[in-house]
Amino acid sequence: MSETTANTAPAQPEADPKTAATTEPAAAPRADELSRGNRVGLAVAGIAVVVLLGAITRYLEVNVPKWAVDTPFAKIAKSVEFPIYAIILGLLGNALLWKLGLRERLSAGFRTEFFIKTGVVLLGASINLKILATAAGPAILQALLLITTVFGFTWWFGGVLGIDDRLRALLASAVSICGVSAAIAAAGAVQAKREQLAYAASMVVIFALPSIFLLPWLADVFGLSDAVAGAWIGGNIDTTAAVAAAGALAGEESLQIATIVKTTQNALIGLVAIALTAYFALRVDRTGTAARPSIGEFWARFPKFVLGFIAASVIGTLYVQYADKPKPVIATVNDLRTWFLIFAFVSIGLGFSAKGIREAGPRPIVVFGAATLVNLAVGLGLSVLLFHSFQP
């Protein structure tokens, strides 16, 4: 009797694991699906917040100049572009969501990288590579010299202050080329952390906004010609939208030159991304005994949206050249680009974290500020040298 009990007693526990094995997997997917559904729902809610604030941004951009007609603020209201409204609304939304305890839960919907990458690809459609290559010689020369000088200074000074290689690559790209777009391209190339990208984007916003008003004022104080003022503005302000705002304040001819200079810099994003990809793969992330990185590793690092940017530039150039009525289509693409950039700037405001800046300390701010001053000085010298006798 005792043997029977001894023999059957172990059999009972063996049956339980089998039963559990057949029932637990069936329950686990349901829990996973619920969790995934919650995450998707929160991300969609976050995107809805971005779209709502983006719609308010566009409404203000269109209507504030109308409301300010015949007031002392008419000129300023007409010149203020969507980045200012978008960032302010994003920051206000950020504060409100923190207060409501929703900021972190909805943050998955603040898709800054997706919005800005899509906007940059669409930006390529408005860049006529043929015009830049044949009619913008001074702009190309200025862009090459300015990017090389400012990037080199920022990289060197960041190294002197002991800043992480990835963060200084982002800061150097942002301040020398075109702000957030360049920082995102660099982030993909050097495999930077999300916090480092957010930090670089915050620096761009903090320094670009006052430049919208400061540079046109300084151009007037220095007595610069419209062409020189436009080249200085286009070569120094770190976002295309902010360049447009500052150029509008300086005058129509300045706006045209500023746009050419800035789009020339934008066109060099791909070259810088390729160079950073190679440098970090071969030097920074490679140990002494490691094998040389393969082509596949280069491809994994390379920011793919840069190829979309180049492809859009080529397609846009060919379309403008051969289409019967290209303007309506290009205008639609540009309007779509504006919407994505609005969403990007709103997301920057929503994702802004003073805590992240405090944790990084003052050194990156010192580097970015010093690089901005170098950019202003070198950019002014190049603008005077290359555009002093420019005739439109």
C-alpha positions in Angstrom: 0.0 0.0 0.0 2.8 2.3 0.9 4.6 1.4 -2.3 1.6 2.1 -4.4 1.3 5.5 -2.7 5.0 6.1 -3.2 4.8 5.1 -6.8 1.7 7.2 -7.6 2.5 10.2 -5.5 5.2 11.5 -7.9 2.9 11.0 -10.8 0.4 13.6 -9.6 2.9 16.5 -9.5 4.0 15.5 -13.0 0.5 15.9 -14.3 0.3 19.5 -12.9 3.2 20.9 -14.9 1.7 19.4 -18.1 -1.6 21.0 -17.3 0.0 24.3 -16.6 2.1 24.0 -19.7 -1.1 23.6 -21.8 -2.9 26.5 -20.1 -0.3 29.2 -19.4 0.8 29.9 -23.0 -2.9 30.4 -23.9 -3.3 33.0 -21.2 0.1 34.8 -21.8 -0.7 36.1 -25.3 -4.0 37.7 -24.0 -2.0 39.6 -21.4 0.6 40.6 -24.0 -2.1 41.8 -26.4 -3.7 43.9 -23.7 -0.3 45.5 -22.8 0.5 46.1 -26.5 -3.0 47.5 -27.0 -2.5 49.9 -24.1 0.8 51.1 -25.6 -0.7 51.6 -29.0 -3.6 53.5 -27.6 -1.3 55.8 -25.6 0.9 56.4 -28.6 -2.2 57.3 -30.7 -3.3 59.7 -28.0 0.1 61.3 -28.0 0.0 61.7 -31.8 -3.5 63.2 -31.4 -2.0 65.8 -29.0 0.7 66.6 -31.6 -1.8 67.0 -34.4 -4.1 69.2 -32.3 -1.3 71.5 -31.3 -0.1 71.5 -34.9 -3.5 72.6 -36.1 -3.5 75.4 -33.6 -0.1 76.4 -34.8 -1.2 76.6 -38.4 -4.3 78.6 -37.3 -2.2 81.1 -35.4 0.3 81.4 -38.2 -2.4 82.3 -40.7 -4.6 84.5 -38.5 -2.3 86.4 -36.1 -1.0 88.7 -39.0 -4.6 89.4 -39.9 -5.5 90.3 -36.2 -2.4 92.5 -36.0 -3.2 94.6 -39.1 -3.1 98.4 -38.3 -1.4 97.8 -35.0 2.3 98.5 -33.9 2.8 94.7 -34.0 1.8 94.2 -37.6 5.4 93.7 -39.0 6.4 91.4 -36.2 3.2 89.4 -36.4 3.7 88.9 -40.2 7.3 87.8 -39.8 6.8 85.3 -37.0 6.8 81.8 -38.5 5.4 78.5 -37.4 8.4 77.2 -35.4 7.8 79.8 -32.7 4.1 79.1 -32.3 4.8 75.3 -32.5 7.6 75.3 -29.9 5.7 77.6 -27.5 2.5 75.5 -27.8 4.6 72.3 -27.3 6.2 73.7 -24.2 2.8 74.7 -22.8 1.4 71.3 -23.6 4.5 69.7 -22.0 3.9 71.6 -18.7 0.1 70.8 -18.8 0.7 67.1 -19.4 3.3 66.9 -16.6 0.8 68.5 -14.2 -1.9 66.0 -15.3 0.6 63.1 -14.9 0.3 62.2 -18.6 3.6 63.4 -20.1 5.5 60.1 -19.9 2.5 58.0 -20.8 1.9 59.8 -24.0 5.5 60.4 -24.9 5.6 57.5 -27.5 3.4 59.7 -29.7 5.9 62.6 -29.8 7.6 61.3 -32.9 10.1 64.1 -33.4 12.5 61.9 -35.5 9.8 60.6 -37.8 8.3 64.0 -38.4 11.5 65.7 -39.0 12.9 63.0 -41.2 9.7 63.0 -43.3 9.9 66.8 -43.5 13.6 66.7 -44.6 12.8 64.2 -47.4 10.0 66.4 -48.6 12.4 69.4 -48.4 14.5 67.7 -50.9 11.8 68.1 -53.5 12.1 71.9 -53.4 15.9 71.9 -53.9 16.8 72.2 -57.5 20.2 70.6 -57.7 20.8 72.0 -61.2 20.3 75.6 -60.0 22.5 75.1 -57.0 25.2 73.7 -59.1 25.2 76.3 -61.8 24.0 79.5 -60.2 24.9 79.3 -56.6 28.7 79.1 -56.7 29.3 81.6 -53.9 26.7 79.8 -51.7 28.3 76.4 -52.3 31.8 77.8 -51.5 30.5 79.5 -48.4 28.7 76.3 -47.2 31.8 74.2 -47.6 34.1 76.6 -45.9 31.6 77.4 -43.1 30.7 73.8 -42.4 34.3 72.7 -42.3 35.4 75.5 -40.0 32.5 75.5 -37.6 32.3 71.7 -37.4 36.0 71.4 -36.8 36.0 74.0 -34.1 33.0 72.5 -32.3 34.5 69.0 -32.5 37.8 70.2 -31.2 36.4 72.4 -28.4 34.0 69.6 -27.3 37.0 67.3 -27.0 38.9 69.8 -24.9 35.9 70.0 -22.5 35.6 66.2 -22.4 32.2 65.9 -24.0 31.2 62.4 -25.2 32.1 61.8 -28.9 28.5 61.1 -29.9 27.1 64.2 -28.3 29.8 66.5 -29.8 29.1 65.0 -33.2 25.5 65.9 -32.9 26.3 69.4 -31.6 28.9 70.0 -34.4 26.5 68.8 -37.1 23.6 70.9 -35.7 25.5 74.2 -35.4 27.4 73.9 -38.6 24.8 72.6 -41.0 21.1 72.9 -40.4 20.1 72.3 -36.8 17.7 69.5 -35.9 17.7 67.8 -39.3 21.5 67.6 -39.3 21.5 66.4 -35.7 19.1 63.6 -36.5 21.2 62.5 -39.5 24.3 62.5 -37.3 22.5 60.6 -34.6 21.8 57.7 -37.0 25.4 57.7 -38.2 27.0 57.7 -34.8 24.3 55.7 -33.0 23.7 58.4 -30.4 21.3 58.0 -27.5 17.8 59.5 -27.6 18.7 61.8 -24.7 21.7 63.2 -26.6 19.5 63.9 -29.7 16.9 65.7 -27.5 19.7 67.7 -25.9 21.1 68.8 -29.3 17.6 69.7 -30.6 17.0 71.7 -27.4 20.2 73.7 -28.1 19.2 74.4 -31.6 15.8 75.8 -30.5 17.2 77.9 -27.7 19.8 79.5 -29.9 17.8 79.8 -33.1 14.7 81.6 -31.8 16.5 84.8 -30.7 18.6 84.7 -33.9 15.4 85.3 -35.9 15.3 88.9 -34.6 18.9 89.5 -33.7 20.6 88.9 -37.1 18.3 91.1 -39.2 18.8 93.9 -36.6 22.6 93.4 -36.6 22.6 93.4 -40.4 20.9 96.8 -40.3 23.3 98.1 -37.6 26.3 97.0 -39.7 24.9 98.5 -42.9 25.1 95.2 -44.8 23.7 94.9 -48.3 20.6 92.7 -48.8 22.7 90.0 -50.4 25.3 89.9 -47.7 22.6 90.0 -45.0 20.8 87.1 -46.6 24.0 85.1 -47.0 24.8 85.7 -43.3 21.3 84.8 -42.1 21.2 81.7 -44.3 24.6 80.5 -43.2 24.1 80.9 -39.5 20.6 80.2 -38.3 20.1 76.5 -37.8 16.6 75.8 -39.1 15.2 76.4 -42.5 12.0 77.8 -41.1 13.8 80.2 -38.8 16.0 81.3 -41.8 12.8 82.1 -43.7 11.5 84.1 -40.8 14.7 86.1 -40.3 15.1 86.6 -44.1 11.5 88.0 -44.3 12.4 90.6 -41.6 15.5 91.6 -43.5 13.8 92.0 -46.9 12.7 90.1 -50.0 16.2 90.0 -51.6 17.8 88.9 -48.4 15.2 86.2 -48.0 16.0 84.8 -51.5 19.7 84.7 -50.8 19.2 83.3 -47.3 17.1 80.5 -48.8 19.7 79.6 -51.4 22.5 79.5 -48.8 20.5 77.4 -46.4 19.3 74.9 -49.0 22.9 74.6 -50.1 23.9 73.6 -46.6 20.9 71.3 -46.4 22.2 69.5 -49.5 25.4 68.6 -47.7 23.7 66.7 -44.9 24.3 63.4 -46.8 28.1 64.0 -47.2 28.5 64.7 -43.5 26.4 61.7 -42.5 28.6 59.5 -44.7 31.8 60.9 -43.2 30.5 60.4 -39.6 29.4 56.9 -40.4 32.9 56.0 -41.6 34.7 57.8 -38.8 32.7 56.2 -35.9 32.7 52.8 -37.5 36.5 52.8 -38.2 37.9 54.8 -35.3 35.5 55.5 -32.4 33.7 52.2 -32.0 36.4 49.9 -33.3 38.7 48.2 -30.7 42.3 47.5 -31.5 41.8 43.9 -32.3 38.4 44.2 -34.0 38.1 43.4 -37.6 37.4 46.2 -40.1 33.6 46.9 -40.2 31.8 45.3 -43.1 29.6 47.1 -45.7 26.6 45.7 -43.8 27.7 47.6 -40.7 28.1 50.8 -42.6 24.7 50.4 -44.1 23.1 49.7 -40.7 24.6 52.9 -39.3 23.8 55.1 -42.3 20.7 57.3 -41.8 18.5 56.0 -44.7 16.3 59.1 -44.8 19.3 61.0 -46.3 18.8 58.8 -49.4 15.2 59.8 -49.5 16.3 63.4 -49.3 18.7 63.0 -52.3 16.1 61.1 -54.3 13.5 63.7 -53.7 15.9 66.4 -54.8 16.6 64.6 -58.1 12.9 63.9 -58.7 12.0 67.4 -57.9 14.7 68.8 -60.2 13.6 66.6 -63.1 9.9 67.3 -62.5 10.4 71.1 -62.5 12.4 70.8 -65.7 10.0 68.6 -67.7 6.5 69.0 -66.3 4.0 71.3 -67.9 2.7 72.9 -64.7 5.0 71.9 -61.8 4.2 74.7 -59.4 0.9 73.3 -58.0 2.4 70.0 -57.3 5.6 71.5 -55.7 3.4 73.8 -53.7 1.4 70.8 -52.4 4.6 69.0 -51.4 5.9 72.1 -49.7 2.7 72.5 -47.8 2.9 68.9 -46.7 6.5 69.4 -45.6 5.4 72.4 -43.5 2.8 70.2 -41.7 5.5 67.6 -40.8 7.9 70.3 -39.7 5.2 71.8 -37.5 4.5 68.4 -35.9 8.3 68.1 -35.4 8.6 71.4 -33.6 5.5 70.7 -31.5 7.1 67.3 -30.6 10.4 69.1 -29.6 8.4 71.3 -27.2 6.5 68.4 -25.8 9.6 66.3 -25.4 11.8 69.0 -24.0 13.3 68.2 -20.6 15.1 70.7 -18.5 16.2 67.8 -16.3 18.2 66.3 -19.3 19.9 69.7 -19.7 20.7 69.9 -16.0 22.1 66.4 -16.0 24.4 67.0 -18.9 25.8 70.1 -17.2 26.9 73.4 -18.6 29.8 72.1 -20.9 27.7 71.3 -24.0 25.9 74.7 -23.7 29.4 76.4 -23.5 30.5 74.4 -26.6 27.3 75.2 -28.6 27.4 78.9 -27.6 31.1 79.3 -28.5 30.5 77.5 -31.8 27.6 79.8 -32.5 29.8 82.9 -32.0 32.5 81.3 -34.3 29.7 80.6 -36.8 28.5 84.2 -36.7 32.0 85.7 -37.1 33.2 83.3 -39.9 29.9 83.5 -41.6 29.9 87.3 -41.6 33.4 87.3 -43.1 32.6 84.8 -45.8 29.3 86.6 -46.6 31.1 89.9 -47.1 33.9 88.3 -49.1 31.6 86.2 -51.4 28.5 88.3 -51.8 29.6 92.0 -51.5 29.3 92.5 -55.3 26.6 90.0 -55.8 23.9 91.1 -58.3 20.6 89.2 -58.5 
